[in-house]
C-alpha cells in the first residue's frame, strides 16, 4: 500500500468510528440498558441516560407499611454546615403486600412482539419460559388472553378464565406455537390487546394490557389510545427487551396508560417479571397520588427525580396515577442550603401524601418531618453518611456522570467529521504519494486537540466516578454497585483506546481507588469530632436500646494508637446518650473469646451481627481505618442487629501528615 492510500485508510477508519458512535443513539437509556451497552463496548449516549431509572434500579427495602402506603424520609447527612452546603433528601414509598391468592381478580391481555428481531439472543425463548412460570401462578378467577403482532396483529388465545387444567394447556400450546418473523406494528398489537381486555371488563377486576416489544415500529396514536382506555379503567404496562427498544415511547405509553415500564436484559429477569414480580406491574393499591414536599428552611432546589413534579417556590408537588401492590418508589431531591442564621437542630422539610384507595376513599399520610443539625463546621464528613442516601445518591451521581461522559464523548463527533473532511480536501489537492504527516493544518491540529481534551475530561470523570462508587461499596460492606463499577471499568478501556494510551497506563487508572482528602486546615481531633457527631446524631434519631461498640480496626491488621483513640471516643460519645445502654467491654471480650474471634473479625458485618445477637444488643457499631498512599480513610458503621442492615456509614478522609502518621504506629 502506498503512503497516499495508507493515509486515506486512516481517515476512513476515523469516519467509521464516528458513524458507529452515532448509531448507538437508537438504544434505550435505562439502568439495565447501560449495563447492556457497556458490555458491548459502547458509551451510552447522553440522551438515553434516564437518572430516574438508575435511582429506581435499587430495591432500598423500605420499612413495611401499616397502611396501603408507607413513607420514610432520609437526609444524606445528620449535620449540615451553618455556612451552607449541598444536600440530598430521599423519600421512600413502600406499598403494602398481600399473598397472591388474596389479590383482586385480574383480567390480563399479553401483547407479544413476534417480529423477526425477537429471534435474536433467543428473546422469544425467554418469553415462552416466563409464561411457564405465569400459567402455574394464575388463578381460576383470572381472565387471560394472548395477542401477537409483527406487521399485523392476531389473537392466538382469546380472553378466557383459567378455570381448568385444559384451558391452561391450551394457553401453553398457543405460547409454544409463536414463531418470530415480520415487521413491528405497535399500534395494531396494542389495539387488539385492549379489545381483549374489554371483552371481559369488570370494574372489580384489575384490567390490564401487558405490552412486550423489542423494537420500534408503527405507533401513531398509541399514546392517545392509552389515555382513552385508562379513562375507561383499562391500564397498560410496557416491557422492553433488546437493543432497539424505544424506552422514551414505552415509558410515555405506560405513563399515559396508568401503568409501569420495565426493560429486561436476561432470562431470569423475564421469569421474575411474569412470576414473582407480576403483581408489581399489574395490581394497584392506590390511585391519584398527590404529594407535597415543603421546605421549612430556605433552600435552592437543584434537581429532583422520581415522579411528575412542579416546583413552586419552597414547595415541590409530585403526582402519580397509580402505585402497585408490593411496589416501592423513590423520590430524590438535590438541593443547596444557603448560609443559615444559627447552629442547632432545625426542621428542614415536611412531606405529605394524599391518595385514593381501591374503594375510591381519600387517604392521607403525613405530614412527615425531616430534621438536620446545623453545625459551625465546613463539610463535617466526606460523602453521604445515611446508608439509604449513600445508595441512592451514589447512583444519582453515577448516572449524572454517565450523561456528562456521553456528552463529551459524542460531542467530538462533529470535530472528527470536520477533521476527515479537511484531510480529504488536502489529499485531493496534492499529487503523488502523500505521507500522513502532510495531511494536517493548524485548524486540523486545533480540532484534534479539542477532541483529545474532551476525551481526557471524560476519562477524568470516569475515574472519579469509579472511585466514588468503590468507596460507597466498601462502606456498605462490599454490597452493591458491581455492575456500575464494571461499566466505568469498561469506559476506562474505551477512552484509553481513544486517547491511544498504553495498556499499563490504563491498568494503573483502573486500579486507583484513592479519593482526595476532605477539608484541609483542620486538626485530626476536629475531624474525629465531626465523625462521632454524625454517628451519635444518627443514633439519637433511632429507637434506642442496647448497643455494642466493637471498636475500630485497621484493614491491614495490627493495633495502632489511632484505633485506640477512636475506641475511647466511641465509648465516651455513645455512653453520653440517654436512649442507649452500652454493653460493657468485658462482656464483649468474653463473647469474642467464647466465639474464638478477634476484634478485627468484627469488620465483617455478618460476624458483627452474630456477636451483637449473642450480646442481646439492638445495635452494633464497628469502624475501619484504611491507609492509602496520601490519605487515611476512617468510617464507622451503625448496624441494626435485628434486620442485619447497615444504617449509617459516616466517613472522614484525612491527608497524611506527621500528626496522623504518629497515630498509625
N, C-alpha and C positions, 0 to 999 in steps of 0.2 A: 504494500500500500504506500503511495507517495505521500509526501508531507501535506500536500494540499488536501487530498482525500481524508487523511487522518484528522486534520483539523476540523473538517466538516462533520466527521463522525462524532467528535466530542460535542459539537453544537447540538446534533440531533439527539444524543443521549440526554443532554440537559433538557431539551424540549419535551422528550418523552417523560422525564421525571416530573416536570411541571404538569403535564396532562394527567398523569396518574394521581397527583395530589388533588387536582380539580375534580376528578372522578369520584373521590371519596365523599363528595357533597351529598350523594344520594342516600347515605347511611343515616340511621336514626341516632340521636344523641342521648340515649338513656344511659344509666349507670351500667347495666348489663351490656349494652351496645359498646360502651367504651372499652370494656374488657375484651370483647369480641374483636374489635378493630385493632387494638394494640397488639393482640396476639397474632394478627396478620401483618404486623409491621406498618400500620397506618396511624398517623397522628389524627386524632378526632377533630374534624372541622369545628370552629368555634360556634357556629350557629346551631350545632347539634349537641352542645353541652347544656343540658337542662339541669340547673343546680338543684331544683326541687327533687328531681329523680334521684340524684346522688344522695341527698339528705334522707329521702324516704326509703332508700335501699337497705337501711339498717332496722332490724327489729329491736327497739330500745327496751322492750319488756317493761312497759309502764305498769304501775300497780293495777290489779284487777278492780273494776269499779263496783260500787254498791248499787248504783243505778244503771240506766241504759248506757250512759257515757261517763267516764271518769276524767278528771282534769288534774294535771300536775304541772307546776311551774318550776323552772330551774334557771339560775344565773351562772354565767361562766366563772365568776369569782364571788367569794363571800365578802371580800373587801375591795373597795374601789377608791382610787385616789381622789381626794378632795380637789385636786388641781385639774381633774377631768381626765377621761380616757375612753377608749372604745370598749364596748361590752357586747356580749351575745346573750340573748334570752331564748330559752327553749320552752315551748308549751306542748305537752304531750297529751293527746286524747286517746283513750282506750275504750273501745266498745265492749259491752258485755258479751258473754259467750255461753251458749247452751249446747246440749248434746244435739247431734244432727237429727235424731228422731223427733226432737221436741221443736224443731224449726217449723215455721209456717209452710204449707204445701207449696210446691213450685210448678211453674208452667214454663218450660225452657225450650228454646229453639237454638240448636247449634248450627251455625252457618260456617261452613268449612271451605276455604280456598283450595281448589284442586288443580290450579294452573300448573303448567309444566315445571315451573321453578320449585314446586313443592316436593319434587323428587330429589332435589339436591340435599346432600347430607342426611338422607333418609328422614326428612321432616315429616312426611306422611306416616312413616313408621312410628314416630313419636306420638302422633295423634291417635293412631289405632291402639297403641299400647295404653295410652292415657284413658281411652274410652273403656278399656277392660277394667280399669280401676273404678271409673264412674258408674258403670252399669251394675256393679256389685253394691254400690253405696246408695243408689237412688231407691226411693220408697214406692210402694204400690199406689199411693195417692198422688204421686208426681206425674205430670204430663211431660213428655219429651218428644221432640221432632228433630229431624236432621235434614239440612239443606246443603247442597254442594254447588259451587259455581266455578266456572272458568270464563269463557267468552259469554256464556249464558248461565242461567241458574235452574236447578231442578230439585224437587223434593224427593229424597230417596227413602225417607221414613216419616210418614205424616204424624201429626200430633196425636199421641196415644198415651193413656195411663199405663204405667209399668206394673200392672196388677197381676201378671202371671209370668212364669218362667218362659213360656213360649214367646211372649212379647219381647222379653229380654234377649232371647236367642235370635229373633228376627232383627232386632236392633243391631246385635253383634254382626250378623251376616251383612247388613247394609253397610256397616262401617268397614268391614274387611273387603268389601267389593269396590271401595273407592280407588280409582286409578288416576294419577296426575296426568294432565295434558290440557293444552289450550291457553287462552288469554286470561285476563283478570277484569271482570265486570263487577266491581264492588257494589254498585247501586242495585243491580239485579238480584244479587245474593241477599243483600240486606232487606230489600223489599219483600222477598219471598219469606224470609225468616220472620219478619213482623206479621205477615199474614198467617203463618202457622201458629204463632202465639195468640193472635186474635181469635183463631178458630175455637180455642178452649179458654178464652179470657174469663177469669173470675176475680172479683175485687179482692177477696180474702187471700188470694194466691200471690206469690212472688212471680210476676210476669216479666220474663227477661229473654233477650236475644244475646247469645254469646258469639261474637263475630271474630273469626280467626283468619288471618291472612299473612302472607309473607312478602307482599309487594304493593305496587301502586297500580291503579287502573282507572276505569271509568267511574267517576264519583260525583258527577254533577247532581246537586240537590240532596245529597245524603244527610247533610247537617240539618237542613230544614225538615227532612223526613224524620230524623231522630228527635228533634224538638217537638214535632207534632205528635208522635207516638208517646213521648214522655208525658205530654199533657193528657193523654188518654190512659195513662197508668202502665205503659209498657216501656221498660228501660233497656239500654244496650250497654254491654261491657265489651271491650276490644282486647284481643290477644294478638301480639305481633311476633313473628318468627323470621329469621333470616336477615340478610343484609339490605334488601330492598324495601323493607318495611317503612312506610311513611308515618313516622312517630307523630309528627305535628298533626296530620289529618286524623289519625286514630285517637290521639289524646283529645282533640277537639270534638270528635264524634262522641266519645264517652262522656265528655263534659256536657255537651248539648243533650245527650240522651239519658242523663241522670245515672250513669254507671261509672265504672273504673277502667283503667287501661294498664296493660302489662306487656312487657317484652320478655320473651322466653328464649333462652340461649342453649338449652340442652334437654335431653330426655327426662332427667329427674325432675326438672322444674315443670315440665309439661305434665308429668304424672301428679305432682303436688297440686297444680292448678285445677286439674279435673277431679282430684281426690280430696285430700285433707284440707286444701285451701279453697275449695269451690265456694263455700259459704261466704268467704271474704270478698268474693266478686259478685255474688248473686243476692244474698239475703239482707235486706235493710233492717236497721234497728232504730233509725231516726231520719227524719226528713227536714228540709228547710232550716239548716243550721245557720244561725246568725251569731257571730262572735265579735266581742269588742275588747281590745287591749288599750287601756287608758293609762297614760304615764302621769304619775303624781310628782315627778321631778322633771325639770326642763331637759329635754333630750333632742338630738337630731337623728331621725331615722335614716340610716344609710341604705338599707335594703331589708326586704322581708320575703320569705318563701313559705309555701305550704298550701295556700288557698287563694281563691279570688279575693282581692282586697282593695281597699282605698284608704289613703292616709288623709286624715282630717285634723290638721294641727297636731296636738299632743295625743291623738287617738287614732288607732288603726282598726278598721272594720273589716271583718272577714265573712265570707259566705260560702256555703256548700249545699248542693241539693240533697245529698244522701250520705249517710255513714253506714257501713255494712257490719254485719254480725262478726264479732271477734276481731274486727279490723283495728288498726292503730294509725293515727295521723300525727304528724309533727309540724309545728309552726316554728320557724326560726326568725329572729329579729336581730339584725346587726345595727347597733346604734352608737352614737357618740354622746357622752355626758360632758357638758361644758364645766368649767370650774364651779364648785358648789360653795355655799356660804360657810358651813361649819362641819366639823367631824362628828361622828356618832352614827347610830343606826337610823336608817331612813327607809321609808317605803318607796319603792321605785315604780311599781306598776300594779294595776288590777285587771283581771281578766274575767269576763262574763260570757257564758254560753247559753243561748236560747235555742230550743228546737221543738219539733213536734214528734211525739211518739207514734207508734204504728196505728194507734186509735185516733190520731189527729189531735190529741190533747197537748196544749203548750206546756213545756217544761223549762226549768232554768237551773243552771249550775253556776254558783258563784254569788258575789264576786270573790275571786281567789287573789290574795295579795302576795306580792313578791318584794322582799326587803334586802338591802345590802348595808354594809358598814362602810361609812366614809372615813378614810384614814389619811393622815398627813404624810404619805409616802408614795413616791412615784413607782408604779408597777411593782407592788409588793412581792408578787410571784410571777414566774415565767410560764406563759401558756395557760390554757383553761385548767381549772382545778376541780370543778364538778365533773364527775365521770360521765354523766349523760351529755353535757355540753362538750366535753372533750371528744366524744364520738361524733356528735352532730356538727360541732364547729370545725373539727378537723376535716370532716367530709365536705363541708361548705367551702373551706379554704382550698381543698384539693380540687373541687370542681371549678372554682374561680381560676385557679392556676392552670388547669387544663384549657379553659377558654382562652386565657391570655397567651399561653404557649401556642395554641392553634392560630390565634390572630397573628402572632409573629411569624409562624412557620408559613402559613398560606399567604400572608402579606407580602412575601418575597416573590410570589408567582409572576406578578406584572414586571418586576425588575428582571427576573430571569428571562421572560419573553423578550423584553427590550434588549437585553444583552445578546440574545441569539439573533435578533433582527439586525442589530448593528454589526455583529460579526459577519453575518451573511452578506450585508452590503459591502463590508470591507473585502471579503473574498471575491465578490462579483467584480470589484474594481481593480483587482490585481490579476496579473497573468503569470503563468509558470507555477512552479512549486512554491508554496507558502508555508512557513512554519507557524505553529500555534501562537508563538510569542508575537508575531507580526499582526495577528488579528486582535488588536487592542487599541484603546484610545483613552485619553483622560476621562471621558464620560463613562466608558465601559469599566474602567478601574474604580470610578466613584460608585457605580451601581453594584459592582462586586463587593466593595467594602460595605455598602449598605446591607446587602444580603448577609454577609458574614456577621455584621453587628447584630442583626435580628436573630440569627441562629445562635449566637453567643448568649444573647439575653434570654432566649428560650431555654438554652442549656442551664443557665444560672437559675432560672425559675424552677426548672425540673429538679435540679439537685436540692434546692432549698425546700421544695415541697416534699421530696422524698425523705429528707432528714426530719422534717416536722412529723410526718406520718410514722416513721420508725420510732421517734421519741414517744409519740402517743401510744403506739402499740406496746412499747416497753413498759410504760406506766400502767397500762391496762393488763399487765401480767401476760404479755405476748398474745393478746387476744384481739383479733380483728385487723383489717387493713392489708391483709396478704395480697389480695387481688390488686388493690390500688398501688401498693408498693411495686408489684410486678409490672403494672402499666408504666410507671415512671422509670423503672429499670429499663424497659424496652425503649422508652423515649430517649434515654441517655445514649443507647446504642444507635438509634436512628439519627439523632442530632450529631453524634460523634462522627458518623459517616458523612453527613452533610458538611461538617467542618473539616473533614479529611484528617482527623486526629488518629494517632497511632493507638493500637489496642491497649497498650499499657496505660496510656493517659486516661482512656475511657474506663478501664478497670479500676484505676485509683479513685475516680469520681464515684463509681458505683459502690465502693467500699467505705466512702467517707460518711460518717454518721455524727460528726461533731457540730453542735449548734452553738452559735455565738453566745457569749455571756450576757446576763441581764444588765440592769442599770449599773453603770460604773460609779466610782466615788463613794461607795457605801461599804462600811466595815463588815467583816464576817458576822459579828453578833447582830448587826442590824438586819442582814439578810436572813439569819436564822429566826429572828423575832417575827419577821414577815411571814415566814413559812409556818410557824406554830400559831400565829394569829389566824391565818387562813384555816388551818386544821381545826382549831378549837371553835371558831365561829361556825364551821360546818357542823361540828358535833353538837353545839348548843341548840341548833335548829332541829335536831333529831329527838327521838323519844327518850333516849337515855337508858340507864340500866347498868349492867356490869360490863366493864371494859378492861381488856388485857392489852398492855403495851409490851409488845415482843421486842422492841428495840430496833436500832438501825445497824445495818451490817454493810461491809464493803463487798461489792460484787466480786472483786478479785480475791476476797477472803482475807482473814487475819484481822487482829484488833488494831485500833488506832485511836488517838486522842479525840479526833472529831466524832467518831461513833460514840465514845463515852460522853462527850459533851451533849450530843443530840439526845441520847438516852435520858440524861439528867433533866434536860429541858422538857422533854416529852412528859416525864413523870410529874414534874413540877406544874407545868401548864395545864395538863389534863386533870391533875389532882385538885386544882382550884375549882373545877366545875361542879356545881351542885347537883346536876342531873345524872352524874355517873359515879359509880363506886369502882375504884381501880383495884384490880387483882394484885395482891402483894407479890413482889418479885420472888420471894422464897417459894410461893406456890407454883409460879411459872417454872422456876428452875427444877422443882420436884417433878412436875409433869414432863418436862423435857428429858430429865434423866430416866424416868419410867418408860418413856416412848423411845429412848435411845436416839434423841435428836439433839442438835446444837442450835443455838440462836440463828446461825446462818441458814439453817434449813427452813426457817420461817419466812425467808424471802419468797419461797414457793407458796402461793396463795392457798392451794389445797392443804398443805401441811399446816399453815397458819389457822385455817378454819377448823381443822380437826382438833388442834390444840385448844382453840377457843371453845369448842363444844365440850371438851373434857373439863375445862375450867368453868363451864356454865356461864360463859360470857355472851352478851348480845353483840358486842363489837370488839374487833381487834385492830390494833394499829401497828403497822410494820413500816420500815423505811429502808432505803437503799442509797448507798454512796457509790457513784460511778466516776472513776478517774479517767480523764482523757488527756490528750496532748497539751491543750492550752486551757482547759476548763475542768471543773468538777461539777457534776450534776447530783443534786440531792433531792429526792422526792419521798413523800410519806403517803402511804395508802391507809384509808379508813375502809374496813371490810365489814359488811353485815354477816355475822356468823350464821344466822338462820337461813338467809337466802343464798349466801355464797357470793354476793355481788360486791364488786369494788365500787364504793360510793363516791369517794373523792380521792384525788391524786395530786395534792399540792406539790409544786416543784419550784426550786430555785436553781439557777446556773451561775456559778461563780468563776471568775477569771483566776487562773493560777497566779499565786503571789507568794512571797516569802511567809506572810502571815498564815495563809491557808496551807502551804506545804508543811509548815511546822506542826500542824494539827493532823497530818496524814501519816505520822510516824508513831 
